[in-house]
Amino acid sequence: FFGRVPLLGSIINLAVVPLAGWVLVGGLALSLGAPLWAEGAAAMGKAVALGVQAMTGLARWASELPLCSINLGGLGLLSGGALALAYLACSQWTRGWRIRALFLCGAAVLGVISYARWVEGSEPLRITVLDVGQGDAAVISQGGGTVLLDSGMRNSEMDYGESVVLPFLRSQGVQSLDALILSHPHADHCGGALALCREMPVDVLLVGNCAGADAQFLELEALAQEKEIPIIQLEPGDSIGLGETTWRVLESGGRRREGNEASLILELGYRQYRALFTGDAGFETEEELRRQGALEDVDWLKVGHHGSKYSTGESFLEAVRP
């Protein structure tokens, strides 16, 4: 699942599968018996609930054990092809040593090319926008380096950092983040970052104006200090180089007290390509940047505030022309 191999899965299933069978039978009995005997159904419902709690508790406990699972990452086309050819070379259905040798040679060639590309770090720029509900999370990778801009939200029902962002990063073979950038300290942008900083090494945390930060951001800040993750507050005019990419800070909310208008506005440059990230900034910030002449044509635009009607105005679009 998402590039991870569960080393303890078979052992844990020895306990979980019987529990799942009990829950299934109990649930069916509950649905059939409820109209006939309410008291008995209530008792059965409690028993089924205990079974579900036991299953989830056991799975959660096992997931925290050392070496519960290992991260293999996602297979690219070249490495996947190399494994497929190696499998065919060893398969009992492959006849003749010449064919086996041909498959092995092909696997070796693809493996060497895949390894050389990985060492060279020649991966082009890739921007992946993740579905994290009413929130933001974008993964920017280039040349073997990875930056995460915002991390989705975390609430009582869902932690998008743990359930979406982290599994995606692992599926891509990402072992650490070169930078975690938070556009502003609201829960729908920074809530998922706590799980990421707990589970994955992060080189640096880049933020803007943190006035009026949510409780979740303060919790993240405390964890970053505990793990000795540097926290750097960006200012307009700052420029950060990561691999072949350059991040230019157009706005950091420093002149504003708090709120969506305090979002980081970042321009990402890669060779001749330009992408613009505007956080939750609205018309006020957009117009100020336009008057300052800070905007230029871009190839790609992340619209402001999840597509709100109070962001990404016509004059702003005319200035950036994505």
C-alpha positions in Angstrom: 0.0 0.0 0.0 1.6 3.3 -1.2 5.0 1.7 -1.6 5.2 0.1 1.9 5.6 -3.6 2.7 3.9 -4.6 6.0 6.5 -7.0 7.6 4.2 -7.8 10.5 0.9 -7.9 8.5 0.5 -11.7 8.3 1.2 -12.1 12.1 -1.3 -9.3 13.1 -3.9 -10.8 10.8 -3.9 -14.0 12.8 -5.7 -12.0 15.5 -7.5 -9.4 13.3 -9.2 -11.8 10.8 -11.1 -13.8 13.5 -12.2 -10.5 15.0 -13.3 -9.3 11.6 -15.4 -12.5 11.2 -17.0 -11.9 14.5 -17.8 -8.3 13.6 -19.3 -9.3 10.3 -21.5 -12.1 11.8 -22.5 -9.8 14.7 -23.4 -7.0 12.4 -25.6 -9.2 10.2 -27.3 -10.6 13.3 -27.8 -7.0 14.6 -29.4 -5.8 11.4 -31.8 -8.8 11.2 -32.6 -8.9 14.9 -33.1 -5.2 15.7 -36.7 -5.1 14.4 -37.6 -8.2 16.4 -35.8 -7.7 19.8 -34.6 -4.2 20.6 -32.9 -5.2 23.9 -31.0 -8.1 22.4 -30.0 -5.9 19.4 -28.6 -3.2 21.8 -26.5 -5.8 23.6 -25.3 -7.2 20.2 -24.4 -3.7 19.1 -22.2 -3.1 22.1 -20.4 -6.4 21.4 -19.9 -5.5 17.8 -18.6 -2.1 18.8 -16.1 -3.8 21.2 -14.9 -6.0 18.3 -14.4 -3.0 16.0 -12.5 -1.2 18.8 -10.3 -4.2 19.4 -9.5 -4.5 15.6 -8.6 -0.8 15.2 -6.7 -0.7 18.5 -4.6 -3.8 17.6 -3.9 -2.3 14.1 -2.8 1.0 15.7 -0.6 -0.7 18.3 1.0 -2.8 15.6 1.7 0.2 13.3 3.8 1.7 16.1 6.1 -1.3 16.5 9.6 -1.0 15.1 10.0 -2.4 11.6 6.2 -2.9 11.3 6.6 -1.9 7.7 9.3 -0.7 5.4 9.1 1.9 2.7 10.1 0.8 -0.8 8.7 3.8 -2.6 7.0 3.8 -6.0 8.5 2.0 -8.9 9.3 4.1 -12.0 8.9 2.8 -15.5 12.6 1.8 -15.8 12.9 0.1 -12.5 9.6 -1.6 -12.9 10.6 -2.9 -16.3 13.9 -4.2 -14.9 12.0 -6.2 -12.2 9.6 -7.5 -14.7 12.3 -8.8 -17.0 14.2 -10.3 -14.1 11.0 -12.1 -13.1 10.6 -13.5 -16.6 14.2 -14.6 -16.6 13.6 -16.7 -13.5 10.1 -17.9 -14.3 9.5 -21.6 -14.9 7.5 -20.7 -18.0 10.5 -19.2 -19.7 12.2 -21.9 -21.9 15.8 -21.9 -23.1 18.9 -20.3 -21.6 19.2 -17.9 -24.5 15.8 -16.3 -23.7 16.6 -16.2 -20.0 20.0 -14.5 -20.7 18.2 -12.0 -23.0 15.8 -11.1 -20.2 18.6 -10.8 -17.7 20.6 -8.5 -20.0 17.5 -6.4 -20.5 16.9 -6.2 -16.8 20.5 -5.2 -16.1 20.4 -2.5 -18.8 17.2 -1.0 -17.4 18.5 -1.2 -13.9 21.7 0.6 -14.7 19.9 3.4 -16.6 17.4 3.8 -13.7 20.2 4.0 -11.1 22.2 6.4 -13.3 19.1 8.7 -13.6 18.6 8.5 -9.8 22.2 9.4 -9.1 22.3 12.2 -11.7 19.1 13.7 -10.2 17.9 14.6 -13.7 14.2 14.5 -12.8 12.4 17.6 -14.2 10.1 19.8 -12.3 6.9 18.1 -11.1 4.0 19.8 -9.2 1.4 17.5 -7.7 -1.6 19.1 -6.1 -3.2 16.6 -3.6 -6.9 16.3 -2.7 -7.0 17.2 1.0 -10.6 18.3 1.1 -11.1 22.0 2.1 -7.4 22.7 2.4 -4.2 22.9 0.4 -1.2 20.6 -0.2 1.2 20.7 -3.1 4.3 18.5 -3.6 7.0 20.0 -5.7 9.8 17.7 -6.8 12.8 18.2 -9.0 16.2 16.5 -9.3 15.6 14.2 -6.4 14.6 17.0 -4.0 11.1 17.5 -2.6 9.3 20.5 -1.1 5.8 20.4 0.4 3.8 23.5 0.3 1.0 23.3 2.9 -0.2 20.0 4.4 -4.0 19.9 4.5 -6.1 19.9 7.6 -6.4 17.8 10.7 -9.7 17.4 12.6 -11.5 14.8 14.7 -12.5 12.8 11.6 -9.5 13.1 9.4 -5.8 13.9 9.4 -4.9 14.6 5.8 -1.2 14.8 6.5 -1.2 11.2 7.9 -3.9 9.7 5.5 -3.1 11.4 2.2 0.1 13.5 2.1 2.4 11.1 3.9 1.3 8.0 2.0 1.7 9.9 -1.3 5.2 10.9 -0.4 6.1 7.4 0.5 4.6 6.1 -2.7 7.0 8.3 -4.6 10.0 7.0 -2.6 10.5 10.3 -0.7 12.5 9.7 2.4 12.7 13.3 3.6 11.6 16.8 2.8 14.1 19.5 1.8 11.6 22.0 3.0 8.1 22.3 4.4 6.5 25.6 3.5 3.4 26.8 5.3 1.6 29.6 3.4 -0.1 30.8 6.7 -0.9 29.3 10.1 -4.5 28.2 9.6 -5.5 24.6 10.3 -6.6 23.8 6.7 -3.0 24.6 5.6 -0.9 23.5 8.5 -2.9 20.8 10.4 -1.4 17.8 8.5 2.1 19.0 9.1 2.3 17.5 12.6 2.1 13.9 11.3 4.7 14.7 8.6 7.2 16.1 11.1 6.7 13.1 13.4 7.1 10.5 10.7 9.6 12.0 8.2 12.8 14.0 8.5 12.2 17.7 7.5 15.3 19.9 6.8 13.6 23.2 7.4 10.2 24.8 8.1 9.6 28.0 6.1 6.8 30.3 7.3 5.5 33.8 6.9 3.7 36.1 9.3 2.6 33.8 12.2 0.5 36.3 14.1 -2.9 34.9 15.1 -1.7 31.3 14.6 -4.1 28.5 15.2 -3.5 26.1 18.1 -2.4 23.4 15.6 0.4 25.6 14.3 1.6 26.3 17.9 1.6 22.5 18.4 3.6 22.1 15.3 6.0 24.8 16.4 6.6 23.0 19.6 7.3 19.7 17.8 9.7 21.4 15.4 11.7 22.8 18.4 11.7 19.4 20.0 13.0 17.8 16.8 15.4 20.7 16.2 13.8 21.5 12.8 14.9 25.1 12.0 12.0 27.5 11.6 12.7 30.4 9.2 10.3 33.3 8.8 10.4 34.6 5.2 10.3 38.2 4.1 9.4 39.9 0.8 12.4 39.8 -1.5 13.9 36.6 0.0 15.0 34.0 -2.6 15.6 30.4 -1.8 17.4 28.0 -4.1 16.5 24.3 -3.9 18.1 22.1 -6.6 17.5 23.8 -9.9 14.5 25.6 -8.6 14.3 29.1 -7.1 11.6 30.3 -4.7 11.0 34.1 -4.7 9.0 35.6 -1.9 6.6 38.3 -3.2 4.7 38.7 0.1 4.9 37.3 3.6 2.1 39.1 5.4 4.6 41.1 7.4 2.6 44.3 7.0 -0.6 42.7 8.1 -1.6 41.5 11.5 -3.2 38.1 10.7 -5.7 36.3 8.5 -5.8 35.1 4.9 -4.2 38.3 3.7 -1.1 37.3 5.6 -0.5 34.4 3.3 2.9 33.8 1.7 2.9 34.6 -2.0 5.6 32.6 -3.7 6.9 32.4 -7.2 8.6 29.2 -8.2 11.2 29.4 -11.0 12.6 26.4 -12.9 14.7 27.3 -16.0 12.1 29.3 -18.0 9.1 28.0 -16.2 7.2 30.1 -13.6 4.5 29.0 -11.1 2.7 31.2 -8.6 1.3 30.1 -5.3 -1.0 32.6 -3.5 -2.2 30.7 -0.4 -5.5 32.2 0.8 -4.7 35.8 -0.2 -7.6 37.9 -1.6 -8.2 41.0 -3.6 -6.3 43.3 -1.2 -3.0 41.5 -1.5 -3.4 40.9 -5.2 -4.0 44.5 -5.9 -1.1 45.7 -3.7 1.3 43.3 -5.6 0.0 44.6 -8.9 0.5 48.2 -7.9 4.0 47.4 -6.8 4.9 45.8 -10.2 5.9 42.6 -8.4 3.8 40.4 -10.7 5.0 38.9 -14.0 3.7 36.4 -16.5 3.6 32.9 -15.1 2.9 29.5 -16.7 1.0 28.0 -13.7 -1.2 29.6 -11.0 -2.6 28.1 -7.9 -5.8 30.2 -7.5 -6.3 32.0 -4.1 -8.3 30.7 -1.2 -9.5 27.5 -2.8 -11.1 29.3 -5.6 -13.0 31.9 -3.5 -15.0 34.6 -5.2 -12.9 37.1 -3.2 -9.6 36.0 -4.7 -8.0 35.7 -8.1 -9.5 38.9 -9.5 -9.6 40.0 -13.1 -6.8 42.6 -12.8 -4.6 40.1 -11.0 -5.2 37.5 -13.8 -4.4 40.1 -16.4 -1.1 40.8 -14.7 0.1 37.2 -14.3 -1.5 35.7 -17.5 -1.2 32.0 -16.5 
